[in-house]
Amino acid sequence: MNVVALIILILSWFFIIFGMISIFSLKNMYARILSATTIDTVASFLVLFALMFISSGFQLIVRFLILIIFLLITNPISSHVNIRSAYLSGIPIKDEEVQL
Amino acid sequence: MIDIKLFLLLTMMLLVLAIIASFIRMLKGPRLWDRILMLNLISAKVVLIIAIYAIYMDSLTLLDIAISYGIIGFLTMTLLSKFIMTGGREK
């Protein structure tokens, strides 16, 4: 049971590093928001899943399930609210002149 | 047998590095929505750090703190976005 958790934990490091790279390398704002939030959701899901394998006891597992369901629902919703707020405020989808 | 606590420590250090990178991006973000996005990412990563630390210390109350911190981060994000979208006016 420990080895499975360790493999999932190592797999989640790559997603965290990809999220850090995608914040700095993408030029367009909408692409940045989309990729950063998606990769971050996958990374948090993997870390919490690995912690659920390590933990023993009913109380811990119930709280981890609540955290996983909550993050899976609210993380895409907040990304959607952010993009909708940017689009309704008049930011064009293709912008080339904004530098990092 | 491999000690799992070492890997938990390494994961926490990597998350702290990710928070520092997000903070640097937040300081030089060209627009307002980039900064709100970085606020969202930092809050999600803080929830992860608290959850890992709860397993590391074998404590149950830290997980409750993690759940409530997640709720606070989500409410901050959505209410701030809606406030900026309406330009500070009530609709």
N, CA and C atoms of all chains as a GROMACS GRO file, in nm:
protein
  573
    1MET      N    1   0.083  -0.121   0.000
    1MET     CA    2   0.000   0.000   0.000
    1MET      C    3   0.086   0.126   0.000
    2ASN      N    4   0.208   0.114   0.059
    2ASN     CA    5   0.295   0.231   0.061
    2ASN      C    6   0.354   0.261  -0.075
    3VAL      N    7   0.381   0.155  -0.152
    3VAL     CA    8   0.448   0.174  -0.280
    3VAL      C    9   0.355   0.242  -0.381
    4VAL      N   10   0.225   0.206  -0.376
    4VAL     CA   11   0.128   0.269  -0.466
    4VAL      C   12   0.119   0.418  -0.439
    5ALA      N   13   0.113   0.453  -0.309
    5ALA     CA   14   0.106   0.595  -0.272
    5ALA      C   15   0.230   0.670  -0.317
    6LEU      N   16   0.346   0.602  -0.308
    6LEU     CA   17   0.471   0.668  -0.346
    6LEU      C   18   0.478   0.693  -0.496
    7ILE      N   19   0.427   0.596  -0.574
    7ILE     CA   20   0.427   0.614  -0.719
    7ILE      C   21   0.335   0.729  -0.760
    8ILE      N   22   0.216   0.736  -0.697
    8ILE     CA   23   0.123   0.844  -0.731
    8ILE      C   24   0.180   0.979  -0.688
    9LEU      N   25   0.253   0.980  -0.574
    9LEU     CA   26   0.311   1.105  -0.525
    9LEU      C   27   0.420   1.154  -0.620
   10ILE      N   28   0.503   1.060  -0.671
   10ILE     CA   29   0.607   1.101  -0.765
   10ILE      C   30   0.545   1.148  -0.896
   11LEU      N   31   0.433   1.083  -0.938
   11LEU     CA   32   0.365   1.125  -1.061
   11LEU      C   33   0.309   1.266  -1.048
   12SER      N   34   0.271   1.305  -0.924
   12SER     CA   35   0.213   1.438  -0.906
   12SER      C   36   0.319   1.547  -0.912
   13TRP      N   37   0.447   1.512  -0.888
   13TRP     CA   38   0.552   1.615  -0.895
   13TRP      C   39   0.562   1.672  -1.036
   14PHE      N   40   0.548   1.581  -1.137
   14PHE     CA   41   0.561   1.626  -1.276
   14PHE      C   42   0.451   1.727  -1.310
   15PHE      N   43   0.330   1.701  -1.257
   15PHE     CA   44   0.221   1.795  -1.288
   15PHE      C   45   0.243   1.930  -1.222
   16ILE      N   46   0.300   1.929  -1.099
   16ILE     CA   47   0.327   2.057  -1.033
   16ILE      C   48   0.434   2.135  -1.111
   17ILE      N   49   0.538   2.061  -1.159
   17ILE     CA   50   0.644   2.129  -1.235
   17ILE      C   51   0.591   2.180  -1.369
   18PHE      N   52   0.503   2.102  -1.435
   18PHE     CA   53   0.444   2.148  -1.561
   18PHE      C   54   0.358   2.272  -1.539
   19GLY      N   55   0.288   2.275  -1.426
   19GLY     CA   56   0.208   2.393  -1.395
   19GLY      C   57   0.294   2.517  -1.376
   20MET      N   58   0.411   2.499  -1.309
   20MET     CA   59   0.501   2.612  -1.290
   20MET      C   60   0.558   2.660  -1.423
   21ILE      N   61   0.585   2.564  -1.516
   21ILE     CA   62   0.639   2.604  -1.646
   21ILE      C   63   0.532   2.677  -1.728
   22SER      N   64   0.409   2.624  -1.724
   22SER     CA   65   0.304   2.681  -1.810
   22SER      C   66   0.262   2.820  -1.767
   23ILE      N   67   0.284   2.856  -1.640
   23ILE     CA   68   0.252   2.992  -1.598
   23ILE      C   69   0.344   3.092  -1.668
   24PHE      N   70   0.474   3.054  -1.680
   24PHE     CA   71   0.571   3.151  -1.729
   24PHE      C   72   0.586   3.151  -1.880
   25SER      N   73   0.548   3.040  -1.948
   25SER     CA   74   0.589   3.030  -2.088
   25SER      C   75   0.479   3.070  -2.186
   26LEU      N   76   0.353   3.065  -2.144
   26LEU     CA   77   0.246   3.095  -2.240
   26LEU      C   78   0.226   3.246  -2.250
   27LYS      N   79   0.198   3.293  -2.373
   27LYS     CA   80   0.185   3.436  -2.395
   27LYS      C   81   0.041   3.485  -2.382
   28ASN      N   82  -0.054   3.405  -2.430
   28ASN     CA   83  -0.194   3.449  -2.429
   28ASN      C   84  -0.253   3.431  -2.289
   29MET      N   85  -0.341   3.525  -2.249
   29MET     CA   86  -0.394   3.520  -2.113
   29MET      C   87  -0.494   3.407  -2.094
   30TYR      N   88  -0.580   3.385  -2.194
   30TYR     CA   89  -0.681   3.280  -2.179
   30TYR      C   90  -0.617   3.142  -2.175
   31ALA      N   91  -0.514   3.121  -2.259
   31ALA     CA   92  -0.443   2.992  -2.258
   31ALA      C   93  -0.374   2.970  -2.125
   32ARG      N   94  -0.321   3.080  -2.066
   32ARG     CA   95  -0.253   3.068  -1.938
   32ARG      C   96  -0.351   3.026  -1.828
   33ILE      N   97  -0.467   3.091  -1.826
   33ILE     CA   98  -0.566   3.058  -1.723
   33ILE      C   99  -0.613   2.913  -1.739
   34LEU      N  100  -0.642   2.873  -1.863
   34LEU     CA  101  -0.693   2.738  -1.888
   34LEU      C  102  -0.593   2.632  -1.845
   35SER      N  103  -0.467   2.644  -1.893
   35SER     CA  104  -0.369   2.539  -1.866
   35SER      C  105  -0.331   2.536  -1.718
   36ALA      N  106  -0.313   2.653  -1.658
   36ALA     CA  107  -0.272   2.656  -1.518
   36ALA      C  108  -0.376   2.592  -1.428
   37THR      N  109  -0.505   2.624  -1.451
   37THR     CA  110  -0.606   2.568  -1.362
   37THR      C  111  -0.626   2.420  -1.385
   38THR      N  112  -0.619   2.375  -1.510
   38THR     CA  113  -0.641   2.232  -1.537
   38THR      C  114  -0.529   2.147  -1.477
   39ILE      N  115  -0.403   2.190  -1.499
   39ILE     CA  116  -0.290   2.113  -1.447
   39ILE      C  117  -0.291   2.114  -1.294
   40ASP      N  118  -0.332   2.226  -1.236
   40ASP     CA  119  -0.333   2.236  -1.091
   40ASP      C  120  -0.440   2.146  -1.030
   41THR      N  121  -0.556   2.133  -1.100
   41THR     CA  122  -0.661   2.043  -1.050
   41THR      C  123  -0.612   1.899  -1.050
   42VAL      N  124  -0.544   1.857  -1.158
   42VAL     CA  125  -0.495   1.720  -1.166
   42VAL      C  126  -0.390   1.693  -1.058
   43ALA      N  127  -0.302   1.792  -1.035
   43ALA     CA  128  -0.197   1.774  -0.935
   43ALA      C  129  -0.256   1.760  -0.795
   44SER      N  130  -0.354   1.844  -0.763
   44SER     CA  131  -0.412   1.836  -0.628
   44SER      C  132  -0.489   1.707  -0.610
   45PHE      N  133  -0.557   1.662  -0.718
   45PHE     CA  134  -0.629   1.535  -0.710
   45PHE      C  135  -0.533   1.419  -0.684
   46LEU      N  136  -0.417   1.419  -0.753
   46LEU     CA  137  -0.321   1.310  -0.735
   46LEU      C  138  -0.261   1.310  -0.595
   47VAL      N  139  -0.226   1.430  -0.543
   47VAL     CA  140  -0.167   1.436  -0.410
   47VAL      C  141  -0.265   1.387  -0.304
   48LEU      N  142  -0.393   1.430  -0.314
   48LEU     CA  143  -0.490   1.387  -0.213
   48LEU      C  144  -0.520   1.238  -0.225
   49PHE      N  145  -0.514   1.184  -0.348
   49PHE     CA  146  -0.538   1.041  -0.366
   49PHE      C  147  -0.425   0.960  -0.303
   50ALA      N  148  -0.300   1.008  -0.319
   50ALA     CA  149  -0.186   0.939  -0.258
   50ALA      C  150  -0.194   0.945  -0.106
   51LEU      N  151  -0.237   1.060  -0.052
   51LEU     CA  152  -0.250   1.072   0.094
   51LEU      C  153  -0.359   0.981   0.147
   52MET      N  154  -0.463   0.956   0.064
   52MET     CA  155  -0.570   0.867   0.108
   52MET      C  156  -0.522   0.724   0.118
   53PHE      N  157  -0.423   0.686   0.033
   53PHE     CA  158  -0.368   0.551   0.044
   53PHE      C  159  -0.285   0.534   0.170
   54ILE      N  160  -0.210   0.638   0.208
   54ILE     CA  161  -0.124   0.627   0.326
   54ILE      C  162  -0.207   0.619   0.453
   55SER      N  163  -0.313   0.703   0.460
   55SER     CA  164  -0.383   0.723   0.587
   55SER      C  165  -0.461   0.599   0.626
   56SER      N  166  -0.470   0.576   0.756
   56SER     CA  167  -0.548   0.463   0.807
   56SER      C  168  -0.652   0.518   0.902
   57GLY      N  169  -0.773   0.462   0.892
   57GLY     CA  170  -0.878   0.509   0.980
   57GLY      C  171  -0.991   0.569   0.901
   58PHE      N  172  -1.111   0.552   0.952
   58PHE     CA  173  -1.230   0.593   0.879
   58PHE      C  174  -1.243   0.744   0.872
   59GLN      N  175  -1.206   0.811   0.983
   59GLN     CA  176  -1.224   0.957   0.991
   59GLN      C  177  -1.140   1.030   0.887
   60LEU      N  178  -1.013   0.987   0.872
   60LEU     CA  179  -0.925   1.052   0.775
   60LEU      C  180  -0.974   1.033   0.632
   61ILE      N  181  -1.020   0.911   0.600
   61ILE     CA  182  -1.059   0.882   0.462
   61ILE      C  183  -1.184   0.960   0.424
   62VAL      N  184  -1.278   0.975   0.519
   62VAL     CA  185  -1.399   1.054   0.490
   62VAL      C  186  -1.362   1.200   0.462
   63ARG      N  187  -1.269   1.255   0.542
   63ARG     CA  188  -1.231   1.395   0.519
   63ARG      C  189  -1.156   1.412   0.387
   64PHE      N  190  -1.075   1.313   0.350
   64PHE     CA  191  -1.007   1.323   0.221
   64PHE      C  192  -1.105   1.314   0.104
   65LEU      N  193  -1.211   1.230   0.120
   65LEU     CA  194  -1.312   1.223   0.014
   65LEU      C  195  -1.386   1.356  -0.001
   66ILE      N  196  -1.417   1.419   0.114
   66ILE     CA  197  -1.483   1.549   0.109
   66ILE      C  198  -1.394   1.652   0.039
   67LEU      N  199  -1.262   1.650   0.071
   67LEU     CA  200  -1.170   1.747   0.009
   67LEU      C  201  -1.158   1.723  -0.141
   68ILE      N  202  -1.152   1.594  -0.183
   68ILE     CA  203  -1.137   1.565  -0.326
   68ILE      C  204  -1.260   1.610  -0.404
   69ILE      N  205  -1.380   1.578  -0.350
   69ILE     CA  206  -1.503   1.617  -0.420
   69ILE      C  207  -1.516   1.769  -0.427
   70PHE      N  208  -1.480   1.836  -0.315
   70PHE     CA  209  -1.490   1.981  -0.312
   70PHE      C  210  -1.396   2.047  -0.412
   71LEU      N  211  -1.270   1.996  -0.418
   71LEU     CA  212  -1.175   2.057  -0.512
   71LEU      C  213  -1.214   2.028  -0.657
   72LEU      N  214  -1.265   1.907  -0.683
   72LEU     CA  215  -1.304   1.874  -0.821
   72LEU      C  216  -1.423   1.957  -0.868
   73ILE      N  217  -1.509   2.000  -0.775
   73ILE     CA  218  -1.623   2.082  -0.817
   73ILE      C  219  -1.582   2.229  -0.830
   74THR      N  220  -1.513   2.283  -0.727
   74THR     CA  221  -1.499   2.428  -0.722
   74THR      C  222  -1.381   2.482  -0.800
   75ASN      N  223  -1.281   2.399  -0.835
   75ASN     CA  224  -1.166   2.455  -0.906
   75ASN      C  225  -1.200   2.492  -1.051
   76PRO      N  226  -1.272   2.409  -1.129
   76PRO     CA  227  -1.314   2.454  -1.262
   76PRO      C  228  -1.415   2.568  -1.258
   77ILE      N  229  -1.499   2.572  -1.152
   77ILE     CA  230  -1.598   2.679  -1.145
   77ILE      C  231  -1.529   2.814  -1.127
   78SER      N  232  -1.426   2.818  -1.042
   78SER     CA  233  -1.358   2.947  -1.020
   78SER      C  234  -1.281   2.990  -1.144
   79SER      N  235  -1.224   2.891  -1.218
   79SER     CA  236  -1.157   2.926  -1.344
   79SER      C  237  -1.256   2.982  -1.445
   80HIS      N  238  -1.375   2.922  -1.451
   80HIS     CA  239  -1.479   2.969  -1.543
   80HIS      C  240  -1.526   3.110  -1.508
   81VAL      N  241  -1.542   3.136  -1.378
   81VAL     CA  242  -1.584   3.270  -1.335
   81VAL      C  243  -1.479   3.374  -1.371
   82ASN      N  244  -1.352   3.335  -1.357
   82ASN     CA  245  -1.243   3.427  -1.390
   82ASN      C  246  -1.240   3.459  -1.539
   83ILE      N  247  -1.252   3.355  -1.624
   83ILE     CA  248  -1.248   3.378  -1.768
   83ILE      C  249  -1.370   3.458  -1.814
   84ARG      N  250  -1.486   3.430  -1.754
   84ARG     CA  251  -1.608   3.503  -1.791
   84ARG      C  252  -1.597   3.649  -1.754
   85SER      N  253  -1.538   3.675  -1.636
   85SER     CA  254  -1.518   3.813  -1.595
   85SER      C  255  -1.422   3.887  -1.688
   86ALA      N  256  -1.319   3.816  -1.738
   86ALA     CA  257  -1.224   3.881  -1.829
   86ALA      C  258  -1.289   3.906  -1.965
   87TYR      N  259  -1.372   3.811  -2.012
   87TYR     CA  260  -1.431   3.824  -2.145
   87TYR      C  261  -1.539   3.931  -2.148
   88LEU      N  262  -1.620   3.938  -2.042
   88LEU     CA  263  -1.727   4.038  -2.039
   88LEU      C  264  -1.673   4.178  -2.016
   89SER      N  265  -1.549   4.189  -1.965
   89SER     CA  266  -1.492   4.321  -1.945
   89SER      C  267  -1.426   4.375  -2.070
   90GLY      N  268  -1.425   4.296  -2.180
   90GLY     CA  269  -1.378   4.350  -2.306
   90GLY      C  270  -1.235   4.319  -2.341
   91ILE      N  271  -1.178   4.213  -2.288
   91ILE     CA  272  -1.044   4.172  -2.329
   91ILE      C  273  -1.057   4.088  -2.456
   92PRO      N  274  -0.986   4.121  -2.564
   92PRO     CA  275  -0.995   4.039  -2.686
   92PRO      C  276  -0.927   3.904  -2.667
   93ILE      N  277  -0.979   3.806  -2.743
   93ILE     CA  278  -0.927   3.670  -2.723
   93ILE      C  279  -0.787   3.657  -2.783
   94LYS      N  280  -0.766   3.716  -2.902
   94LYS     CA  281  -0.631   3.711  -2.960
   94LYS      C  282  -0.562   3.844  -2.935
   95ASP      N  283  -0.462   3.844  -2.848
   95ASP     CA  284  -0.384   3.966  -2.831
   95ASP      C  285  -0.237   3.930  -2.844
   96GLU      N  286  -0.167   4.008  -2.927
   96GLU     CA  287  -0.027   3.976  -2.955
   96GLU      C  288   0.067   4.077  -2.890
   97GLU      N  289   0.016   4.195  -2.857
   97GLU     CA  290   0.109   4.301  -2.818
   97GLU      C  291   0.145   4.299  -2.670
   98VAL      N  292   0.074   4.219  -2.591
   98VAL     CA  293   0.104   4.217  -2.448
   98VAL      C  294   0.226   4.130  -2.424
   99GLN      N  295   0.330   4.190  -2.368
   99GLN     CA  296   0.452   4.115  -2.338
   99GLN      C  297   0.449   4.068  -2.194
  100LEU      N  298   0.530   3.968  -2.166
  100LEU     CA  299   0.535   3.917  -2.028
  100LEU      C  300   0.601   4.019  -1.938
  101MET      N  301   1.262  -0.079   0.408
  101MET     CA  302   1.145  -0.016   0.348
  101MET      C  303   1.170   0.134   0.332
  102ILE      N  304   1.118   0.190   0.226
  102ILE     CA  305   1.138   0.332   0.201
  102ILE      C  306   1.054   0.412   0.300
  103ASP      N  307   1.114   0.516   0.354
  103ASP     CA  308   1.039   0.600   0.447
  103ASP      C  309   0.951   0.696   0.368
  104ILE      N  310   0.822   0.697   0.402
  104ILE     CA  311   0.729   0.778   0.324
  104ILE      C  312   0.735   0.924   0.368
  105LYS      N  313   0.784   0.949   0.491
  105LYS     CA  314   0.783   1.087   0.541
  105LYS      C  315   0.882   1.176   0.467
  106LEU      N  316   0.991   1.114   0.418
  106LEU     CA  317   1.088   1.191   0.339
  106LEU      C  318   1.023   1.243   0.212
  107PHE      N  319   0.941   1.157   0.150
  107PHE     CA  320   0.876   1.200   0.027
  107PHE      C  321   0.768   1.305   0.053
  108LEU      N  322   0.704   1.295   0.171
  108LEU     CA  323   0.607   1.401   0.206
  108LEU      C  324   0.678   1.535   0.222
  109LEU      N  325   0.798   1.530   0.285
  109LEU     CA  326   0.874   1.655   0.301
  109LEU      C  327   0.916   1.712   0.166
  110LEU      N  328   0.959   1.623   0.073
  110LEU     CA  329   1.001   1.671  -0.059
  110LEU      C  330   0.883   1.733  -0.134
  111THR      N  331   0.764   1.672  -0.120
  111THR     CA  332   0.647   1.728  -0.186
  111THR      C  333   0.612   1.865  -0.130
  112MET      N  334   0.625   1.879   0.004
  112MET     CA  335   0.596   2.011   0.063
  112MET      C  336   0.696   2.116   0.015
  113MET      N  337   0.824   2.076  -0.001
  113MET     CA  338   0.923   2.173  -0.049
  113MET      C  339   0.895   2.214  -0.193
  114LEU      N  340   0.851   2.118  -0.275
  114LEU     CA  341   0.818   2.150  -0.414
  114LEU      C  342   0.697   2.243  -0.422
  115LEU      N  343   0.599   2.221  -0.330
  115LEU     CA  344   0.481   2.308  -0.330
  115LEU      C  345   0.518   2.450  -0.287
  116VAL      N  346   0.613   2.461  -0.194
  116VAL     CA  347   0.656   2.595  -0.152
  116VAL      C  348   0.726   2.666  -0.267
  117LEU      N  349   0.808   2.590  -0.345
  117LEU     CA  350   0.871   2.650  -0.463
  117LEU      C  351   0.766   2.696  -0.564
  118ALA      N  352   0.660   2.616  -0.581
  118ALA     CA  353   0.554   2.655  -0.674
  118ALA      C  354   0.482   2.781  -0.626
  119ILE      N  355   0.464   2.794  -0.493
  119ILE     CA  356   0.400   2.914  -0.440
  119ILE      C  357   0.486   3.037  -0.464
  120ILE      N  358   0.619   3.021  -0.449
  120ILE     CA  359   0.709   3.134  -0.473
  120ILE      C  360   0.705   3.176  -0.620
  121ALA      N  361   0.702   3.077  -0.711
  121ALA     CA  362   0.695   3.108  -0.854
  121ALA      C  363   0.565   3.179  -0.888
  122SER      N  364   0.453   3.134  -0.828
  122SER     CA  365   0.324   3.200  -0.852
  122SER      C  366   0.325   3.342  -0.800
  123PHE      N  367   0.396   3.363  -0.686
  123PHE     CA  368   0.400   3.497  -0.629
  123PHE      C  369   0.480   3.592  -0.717
  124ILE      N  370   0.589   3.541  -0.777
  124ILE     CA  371   0.667   3.625  -0.869
  124ILE      C  372   0.584   3.661  -0.992
  125ARG      N  373   0.508   3.562  -1.043
  125ARG     CA  374   0.422   3.589  -1.159
  125ARG      C  375   0.311   3.688  -1.123
  126MET      N  376   0.266   3.681  -0.996
  126MET     CA  377   0.160   3.772  -0.951
  126MET      C  378   0.212   3.915  -0.943
  127LEU      N  379   0.341   3.932  -0.909
  127LEU     CA  380   0.395   4.067  -0.898
  127LEU      C  381   0.413   4.130  -1.035
  128LYS      N  382   0.446   4.051  -1.140
  128LYS     CA  383   0.471   4.108  -1.271
  128LYS      C  384   0.361   4.080  -1.372
  129GLY      N  385   0.243   4.038  -1.325
  129GLY     CA  386   0.135   4.007  -1.417
  129GLY      C  387   0.086   4.132  -1.488
  130PRO      N  388   0.068   4.126  -1.622
  130PRO     CA  389   0.031   4.249  -1.692
  130PRO      C  390  -0.114   4.290  -1.668
  131ARG      N  391  -0.201   4.197  -1.638
  131ARG     CA  392  -0.341   4.234  -1.620
  131ARG      C  393  -0.393   4.187  -1.485
  132LEU      N  394  -0.514   4.234  -1.457
  132LEU     CA  395  -0.572   4.208  -1.325
  132LEU      C  396  -0.612   4.062  -1.308
  133TRP      N  397  -0.658   3.998  -1.419
  133TRP     CA  398  -0.709   3.862  -1.408
  133TRP      C  399  -0.597   3.762  -1.387
  134ASP      N  400  -0.475   3.797  -1.431
  134ASP     CA  401  -0.361   3.712  -1.399
  134ASP      C  402  -0.338   3.707  -1.249
  135ARG      N  403  -0.352   3.822  -1.185
  135ARG     CA  404  -0.328   3.825  -1.041
  135ARG      C  405  -0.435   3.746  -0.965
  136ILE      N  406  -0.562   3.755  -1.013
  136ILE     CA  407  -0.666   3.677  -0.947
  136ILE      C  408  -0.642   3.528  -0.967
  137LEU      N  409  -0.595   3.490  -1.088
  137LEU     CA  410  -0.563   3.349  -1.114
  137LEU      C  411  -0.453   3.299  -1.022
  138MET      N  412  -0.350   3.381  -1.002
  138MET     CA  413  -0.242   3.339  -0.914
  138MET      C  414  -0.290   3.327  -0.769
  139LEU      N  415  -0.386   3.413  -0.731
  139LEU     CA  416  -0.446   3.400  -0.596
  139LEU      C  417  -0.515   3.265  -0.581
  140ASN      N  418  -0.585   3.223  -0.688
  140ASN     CA  419  -0.653   3.093  -0.686
  140ASN      C  420  -0.553   2.979  -0.674
  141LEU      N  421  -0.444   2.987  -0.751
  141LEU     CA  422  -0.344   2.879  -0.748
  141LEU      C  423  -0.277   2.871  -0.611
  142ILE      N  424  -0.245   2.989  -0.553
  142ILE     CA  425  -0.179   2.988  -0.423
  142ILE      C  426  -0.271   2.929  -0.316
  143SER      N  427  -0.401   2.960  -0.323
  143SER     CA  428  -0.492   2.906  -0.221
  143SER      C  429  -0.506   2.755  -0.235
  144ALA      N  430  -0.509   2.703  -0.361
  144ALA     CA  431  -0.519   2.558  -0.380
  144ALA      C  432  -0.394   2.488  -0.328
  145LYS      N  433  -0.277   2.551  -0.349
  145LYS     CA  434  -0.154   2.486  -0.304
  145LYS      C  435  -0.139   2.492  -0.152
  146VAL      N  436  -0.192   2.597  -0.090
  146VAL     CA  437  -0.187   2.604   0.057
  146VAL      C  438  -0.275   2.495   0.118
  147VAL      N  439  -0.391   2.468   0.053
  147VAL     CA  440  -0.476   2.358   0.099
  147VAL      C  441  -0.399   2.225   0.093
  148LEU      N  442  -0.325   2.204  -0.017
  148LEU     CA  443  -0.246   2.081  -0.030
  148LEU      C  444  -0.139   2.071   0.079
  149ILE      N  445  -0.072   2.183   0.106
  149ILE     CA  446   0.034   2.181   0.208
  149ILE      C  447  -0.023   2.146   0.345
  150ILE      N  448  -0.139   2.204   0.378
  150ILE     CA  449  -0.199   2.175   0.508
  150ILE      C  450  -0.241   2.028   0.517
  151ALA      N  451  -0.293   1.972   0.406
  151ALA     CA  452  -0.334   1.831   0.407
  151ALA      C  453  -0.214   1.738   0.424
  152ILE      N  454  -0.103   1.769   0.354
  152ILE     CA  455   0.016   1.685   0.368
  152ILE      C  456   0.073   1.695   0.510
  153TYR      N  457   0.069   1.815   0.566
  153TYR     CA  458   0.121   1.834   0.703
  153TYR      C  459   0.034   1.761   0.805
  154ALA      N  460  -0.097   1.748   0.777
  154ALA     CA  461  -0.183   1.674   0.869
  154ALA      C  462  -0.146   1.527   0.870
  155ILE      N  463  -0.111   1.470   0.753
  155ILE     CA  464  -0.067   1.331   0.752
  155ILE      C  465   0.070   1.319   0.818
  156TYR      N  466   0.156   1.419   0.795
  156TYR     CA  467   0.291   1.415   0.849
  156TYR      C  468   0.291   1.418   1.002
  157MET      N  469   0.196   1.491   1.062
  157MET     CA  470   0.191   1.501   1.207
  157MET      C  471   0.088   1.410   1.271
  158ASP      N  472   0.015   1.332   1.189
  158ASP     CA  473  -0.091   1.244   1.239
  158ASP      C  474  -0.197   1.319   1.320
  159SER      N  475  -0.242   1.431   1.264
  159SER     CA  476  -0.341   1.510   1.337
  159SER      C  477  -0.468   1.522   1.256
  160LEU      N  478  -0.582   1.515   1.323
  160LEU     CA  479  -0.710   1.513   1.252
  160LEU      C  480  -0.768   1.652   1.233
  161THR      N  481  -0.736   1.744   1.326
  161THR     CA  482  -0.798   1.876   1.318
  161THR      C  483  -0.741   1.961   1.207
  162LEU      N  484  -0.617   1.928   1.163
  162LEU     CA  485  -0.558   2.007   1.054
  162LEU      C  486  -0.634   1.985   0.924
  163LEU      N  487  -0.695   1.868   0.908
  163LEU     CA  488  -0.773   1.843   0.786
  163LEU      C  489  -0.899   1.928   0.782
  164ASP      N  490  -0.960   1.950   0.900
  164ASP     CA  491  -1.076   2.040   0.905
  164ASP      C  492  -1.036   2.182   0.867
  165ILE      N  493  -0.916   2.222   0.913
  165ILE     CA  494  -0.865   2.354   0.877
  165ILE      C  495  -0.844   2.364   0.727
  166ALA      N  496  -0.797   2.254   0.665
  166ALA     CA  497  -0.776   2.253   0.520
  166ALA      C  498  -0.907   2.269   0.445
  167ILE      N  499  -1.012   2.199   0.491
  167ILE     CA  500  -1.142   2.209   0.424
  167ILE      C  501  -1.197   2.351   0.432
  168SER      N  502  -1.188   2.413   0.553
  168SER     CA  503  -1.243   2.548   0.567
  168SER      C  504  -1.159   2.649   0.489
  169TYR      N  505  -1.027   2.624   0.478
  169TYR     CA  506  -0.944   2.715   0.398
  169TYR      C  507  -0.980   2.707   0.250
  170GLY      N  508  -1.016   2.586   0.205
  170GLY     CA  509  -1.061   2.572   0.066
  170GLY      C  510  -1.188   2.648   0.038
  171ILE      N  511  -1.282   2.644   0.133
  171ILE     CA  512  -1.407   2.718   0.116
  171ILE      C  513  -1.381   2.868   0.110
  172ILE      N  514  -1.290   2.917   0.197
  172ILE     CA  515  -1.260   3.061   0.199
  172ILE      C  516  -1.194   3.105   0.069
  173GLY      N  517  -1.103   3.019   0.015
  173GLY     CA  518  -1.038   3.055  -0.111
  173GLY      C  519  -1.134   3.062  -0.227
  174PHE      N  520  -1.229   2.967  -0.233
  174PHE     CA  521  -1.327   2.968  -0.341
  174PHE      C  522  -1.417   3.091  -0.333
  175LEU      N  523  -1.462   3.125  -0.212
  175LEU     CA  524  -1.549   3.242  -0.199
  175LEU      C  525  -1.476   3.371  -0.234
  176THR      N  526  -1.349   3.383  -0.194
  176THR     CA  527  -1.269   3.501  -0.229
  176THR      C  528  -1.259   3.518  -0.379
  177MET      N  529  -1.227   3.407  -0.446
  177MET     CA  530  -1.209   3.408  -0.591
  177MET      C  531  -1.336   3.452  -0.665
  178THR      N  532  -1.450   3.388  -0.634
  178THR     CA  533  -1.572   3.418  -0.710
  178THR      C  534  -1.625   3.557  -0.679
  179LEU      N  535  -1.622   3.597  -0.552
  179LEU     CA  536  -1.677   3.729  -0.519
  179LEU      C  537  -1.591   3.841  -0.574
  180LEU      N  538  -1.457   3.821  -0.576
  180LEU     CA  539  -1.368   3.924  -0.632
  180LEU      C  540  -1.388   3.936  -0.782
  181SER      N  541  -1.406   3.822  -0.851
  181SER     CA  542  -1.429   3.826  -0.996
  181SER      C  543  -1.560   3.896  -1.030
  182LYS      N  544  -1.664   3.867  -0.952
  182LYS     CA  545  -1.793   3.930  -0.978
  182LYS      C  546  -1.788   4.079  -0.949
  183PHE      N  547  -1.715   4.117  -0.844
  183PHE     CA  548  -1.701   4.258  -0.809
  183PHE      C  549  -1.629   4.336  -0.919
  184ILE      N  550  -1.526   4.274  -0.978
  184ILE     CA  551  -1.452   4.343  -1.084
  184ILE      C  552  -1.534   4.348  -1.211
  185MET      N  553  -1.613   4.242  -1.239
  185MET     CA  554  -1.690   4.238  -1.362
  185MET      C  555  -1.798   4.345  -1.366
  186THR      N  556  -1.861   4.373  -1.252
  186THR     CA  557  -1.964   4.475  -1.251
  186THR      C  558  -1.907   4.614  -1.228
  187GLY      N  559  -1.777   4.627  -1.214
  187GLY     CA  560  -1.716   4.758  -1.198
  187GLY      C  561  -1.741   4.822  -1.063
  188GLY      N  562  -1.767   4.741  -0.962
  188GLY     CA  563  -1.788   4.797  -0.830
  188GLY      C  564  -1.929   4.841  -0.803
  189ARG      N  565  -2.016   4.831  -0.905
  189ARG     CA  566  -2.156   4.870  -0.886
  189ARG      C  567  -2.241   4.749  -0.856
  190GLU      N  568  -2.345   4.770  -0.780
  190GLU     CA  569  -2.440   4.662  -0.752
  190GLU      C  570  -2.537   4.648  -0.867
  191LYS      N  571  -2.565   4.522  -0.907
  191LYS     CA  572  -2.661   4.501  -1.015
  191LYS      C  573  -2.766   4.402  -0.969
   0.00000   0.00000   0.00000
